[in-house]
Amino acid sequence: MERIVLEREFEEPLTAEDVRRLAAGTRCLELYRVKPVCSYLMPGGRRMVCIFEAPDAEALRSVSRANQFQPSTIWAATYHTP
């Protein structure tokens, strides 16, 4: 499994509760073997970065299409400890 980063931008600011609702309403994660790791909401609530474990970036793109949302970017990352 790879670490996959998803970035999204929003016209209206999100709250932490909005992020929880988005996560709870996301479908098809198991189908594409995508597992959420964590999410970061930028100050101001208009940008969010989410980290997932998935077979590849295309699996997360498939989840995005199934849930009808357009991420700003999706890319594979490597994890490095300090």
Beta strands, then each sheet from edge to edge (+ up, - down):
strand 1: 2-9
strand 2: 35-41
strand 3: 47-54
strand 4: 73-77
sheet 1: 2+ 3- 1+ 4-
end
